[in-house]
Amino acid sequence: MALFDNLFSTVVSAVAGDKAPALNQFLKDNGGLQGLSEKFRNGDAADMFASWVGLDENKEITPEQITKVLGNSPLQEFANKLGIDTDKATEFIATTLPQVIDKLTPDGKVPDEAKEAPTA
């Protein structure tokens, strides 16, 4: 599991830059890859998440769709950690989440190590 945790943190850092610590915590708080997959499935956006995991082109997601799937509270918490408004935080998640998931799933599937959320 430590290997996947390191990969997870490295990918988040590469995509998110100085916002990486807050994004890393946000992703962990939402269950990592497996938890996010469930949230997208429950939010009627499983096909979108699957496009990020799969080997084809990533589907874009709007900030409104992110809010619908993940809920307002986690996004407000993330915004507070960054010291920005919730709209900007949601836009950031909408642009970076597809990239992070795509890079964490280069084989087109969620790695076995990701079945459990990464630990802090």
N, C-alpha and C positions, 0 to 999 in steps of 0.2 A: 504494500500500500504506500510506503514511503516514496517509492519511485514515481508512482502516479501523482502523489502530492507535490513532488518537486516539478514534474512536468506541468501540472496544473498551474502552479505559481509562476513558472517560467513563461508559459503561454500568456497568462493574464498580464504579466509585466511587459511582455513584448507588445501586446495589443493596447494596453491601457496607459502605459507610461507612468507618470506621477500619480495617477488615479488608481494604480494597481492595488495598493493595500485595501482601499475601500471596496473596490470591485471584487477582489478576492474574498473578502468577508461577506459581501452581498451574495456571491455565488454559493459560498458555503452555507450561509443562513437559509438559502433556498434549496438546499439538498444536493448541491453539486450537479453533475450531469444527469444522474438518475432522478433526482428531485425535480429538476427543471423539466425533464422529459415528461414526468407525470403531470406537472402543472400545465404544460402546453397541451397535453392530451385532454386533461379535464377542462381546459379553456377553449376547446374546439379549435386548436391550432397545432395539432399533432403533425399535420403535413408540412407546416412551416419549419418546425423543429427538425423533422426528418430531412428536409432539404439541406439544413446546415450540417447534419451528420453525414448525409449521403455524399456521393462523389460528383453529383451534378451541380449546377449553379445554385447558389444560395438565394432563397426568396427573401425579399426585403420585408421588414416589419415596421409598422408605424408606432409612434409613441402611444397612440390610443390603444393599439392592440397589446402592447407591452403592459399597459395599465390594466386592461381587461384580464389578461392572463395572470399577472403577478400580484395585482392589487395595489392600492394606493399606499398603504402603510409601509411596506418594505421600500418602496420608491422614495417616500418622504424621509425615511431613516437614512437611506443612501445619500440623498441630497443634503441632509443635515451633516453627515460625516464629511462631505466635500465642501460644505459651506456655499452651496449654490441652490437655486430654486428648483422645485420638483420638476418643472417642465424641462429644464436643461438636463437634469439628471436622467429623466426618462428618455430624452433624445439620445443621450450618451449610451444608455443601455441598449436602445434600439439599434444603434450603429455598431456597437462593439460586441454585443452578445453573439450575433451570427458568426463573427470572425473568430471569437474565442472557441465556440463549439466546433466550428469547422476545423480549426487547428488541433483541437484535442481529439478529433475523430478522423485521422487521415486515412484509415482503412474503411471508412464508410459505416462504422458501427461504434456504439458506445463500448469502450474497453471493459473487460471483466473487472479490472481494478476499480472502475468508476461505479460499480453496482452499489457501493456504499459511498456516502458523502465524504469528501476529504476531511481530515482532521486538522485542527488549527496547530 
